Every structure is written in C-alpha cells, then in structure tokens.
Amino acid sequence: ARLRRYRATLALRRGETEEALRRLNGCAARLARLTNPPETRLEDALVLLHSARMSAHHCRGELALAAAAGAEADRLYHGLRAGARGHRLSEYRLELGDVGYRLGDLATARRAWEAMVDEQAGLPQRAEHAEAELRLAWLAAEQGHAPLALTKALAARRTFLALGKRDRYDLAGALIAGLETAAPRPPLADMMAGCAYPAY
C-alpha cells in the first residue's frame, strides 16, 4: 500500500493525475483489507492516503472532491492518539486551507493554517509552516490588524531566509513592504500559486 502511494506521488509530480488517482484507489483497496494491530500504523496510512487524494483532486481543479478528501484526512488525524500525531503527518493542512480558501470557505482555511502554526510552536520551523504563517499574515492585514500581520510576515520571511527559499523570502518581503508603506499587497491567490506542497 505504501509503495502504491509513493508511485501515486511520483505520478502527481509528473502531472499524471489520473494515474495518481488510480494508484491511490489501489492503495485504498489494500488498506481496506487490513486489521489494525499497533504495528500496522493503519490510521497514519489513511491520513496520508486521503491527503494525497486531496492533492490529486486539487491539481485537477476538482475543489469539492479535494475538500472532501482533506476533511477526511483531518478527521482521521484528530482521531489519532496524541502520541501518534506529528507535525510532519499534519502537513496536509496547508493545502487543505488553500482548497478551503479557493472554495470561499475562510473559516476552514483559517482553522487549517492556524492549527498548522500552533502545532509547530517551539519546534524547528519548516517551509510549510512559514507558508501558513504568511497566509495568516495576509488575512490579518485584510481585517485591519496590521501589527499582527507584520509580526507573522516577518516570522515567515525569517524562516524562508534560513531555508534558502529566496522566491518565498521575496514574496514575504512584498507583503511586508505593503504593510509598512500602504503599497498594494500581493493577492493571496498569487502567493498560493508559487507554493510547493509537501509530498504525502
């Protein structure tokens, strides 16, 4: 099942979304035959399966299907025992938030991005968490909370710099410049467009 999911991820990277979904269906069929003793980590596998399915539908522009798959991944993730949760397993939340935003569901988008940032508190920052921070900065600016937006955007820019992600560093800088000088801010859709989601 894991091998099929890996192959689905490779197909997705090549833009072969139909092949990716076929592989994921094969993965789901194998997982459905399993029982769940502790060594199988079945719940983890199902979170990753639905996360990858969300990504495939998102690539195809099938936002409602992507949202449903992402919501199922989120439901399963919250059902995991506390010790089994991890910030790497929950990286689907960045894309889940983006799908929600594209569907006009700001509440889902905000919840997903905030959960991602909150779970990362005190841990080494990763690019995906900086992306979520940047989106929250944009939302805060839109709602007139400029100081909060600036704090979040600066934090995201520091992480992008530390990780050598120059294009994302520059994007955060454009948002910061807009906050400091009242210049036009980059549209959130443009910020999402240049984002690379993690492979599930």
Number of C-alpha atoms within 10 A of each C-alpha: 17 14 10 19 24 18 16 29 25 16 19 20 13 11 14 16 22 15 18 27 22 14 22 25 18 16 21 18 12 13 19 11 8 10 9 11 8 8 6 12 11 16 19 16 20 19 25 24 26 24 28 28 29 30 31 28 21 22 15 15 12 14 19 15 18 26 25 16 24 29 19 18 28 19 12 16 21 13 12 14 9 9 6 12 15 13 18 13 16 21 21 27 28 28 27 29 26 27 26 23 17 14 14 11 13 16 11 20 24 21 14 23 26 20 16 25 20 12 14 17 11 7 8 8 18 16 22 25 26 28 27 26 26 29 28 21 28 28 18 17 19 12 10 11 14 18 14 15 25 23 14 22 27 20 17 28 26 15 21 24 15 14 13 12 13 13 13 22 21 14 20 29 16 17 27 24 15 16 21 12 8 10 12 11 16 14 10 15 12 10 17 17 9 11 15 11 15 14 15 22
